[in-house]
């Protein structure tokens, strides 16, 4: 007796999960630091860690601009899907 292929059920579960998933925050990690300093910036819905001053500043600007764009679109963390967040972050 052959076992059933679980793939169809797995696809249903995956697509259902994708429809329900929301993004609750943003984590930025800068891995290019060489100066020995640990930089951490925390916001209500984001944490930025590491990187040299230039990289860390770029992450900060991205987080601020993304939050502004989300606010103007009437979206908020906890209620935005990964796809919506990707669309909102384009061009930042």
C-alpha positions in Angstrom: 0.0 0.0 0.0 1.5 3.3 -1.1 1.5 6.3 1.2 -0.5 9.4 0.3 1.4 12.4 -1.1 1.1 15.2 1.5 2.1 17.9 -1.0 -1.5 19.1 -1.9 -2.3 19.6 1.8 1.0 21.3 2.4 0.4 23.7 -0.5 -3.1 24.6 1.0 -1.6 25.2 4.4 1.3 27.3 3.0 -1.0 29.5 0.9 -3.5 29.9 3.8 -0.6 30.8 6.1 0.6 33.4 3.5 -2.8 35.0 3.4 -2.9 35.3 7.2 0.7 36.3 7.9 1.4 39.9 8.9 4.7 41.8 9.6 4.9 43.0 13.2 8.3 44.7 12.9 11.5 45.3 11.1 15.0 44.0 11.9 18.0 45.6 10.3 21.5 44.1 10.7 24.6 45.7 9.4 27.4 43.1 9.0 30.1 45.4 7.5 31.4 47.1 10.6 35.2 47.0 11.2 35.6 49.7 13.9 34.6 47.6 16.9 31.6 49.8 17.8 28.2 48.3 18.4 25.4 50.5 17.1 21.9 49.9 18.1 18.8 51.9 17.2 15.4 50.9 18.5 12.0 52.2 17.5 8.5 51.2 18.2 8.4 48.6 15.4 12.1 48.3 14.4 15.5 47.4 15.7 18.7 48.2 13.8 22.0 46.6 14.9 25.5 47.0 13.7 27.2 48.4 10.7 29.6 51.3 10.4 28.2 54.8 10.8 27.2 55.1 7.1 25.4 51.8 6.9 23.6 52.4 10.2 22.5 55.8 9.0 21.1 54.2 5.8 19.2 51.7 7.8 17.8 54.5 10.0 16.7 56.5 6.9 15.1 53.4 5.4 13.1 52.7 8.6 11.9 56.3 8.9 10.9 56.5 5.2 9.1 53.1 5.4 7.2 54.2 8.5 6.2 57.5 6.8 5.1 55.6 3.6 3.1 53.1 5.6 1.4 55.9 7.6 0.4 57.8 4.4 -0.9 54.5 3.0 -3.0 53.8 6.1 -1.0 50.7 6.9 0.6 49.7 10.2 2.9 47.0 11.5 0.8 44.1 12.7 -1.8 44.7 10.0 0.4 44.7 6.9 1.2 41.6 4.9 4.8 40.7 3.7 3.7 41.4 0.1 2.2 44.8 1.1 5.4 45.7 3.0 7.5 44.7 0.0 5.4 46.9 -2.3 5.6 49.9 0.1 9.4 49.6 0.5 10.1 49.7 -3.3 12.3 52.6 -4.2 13.3 53.6 -0.7 
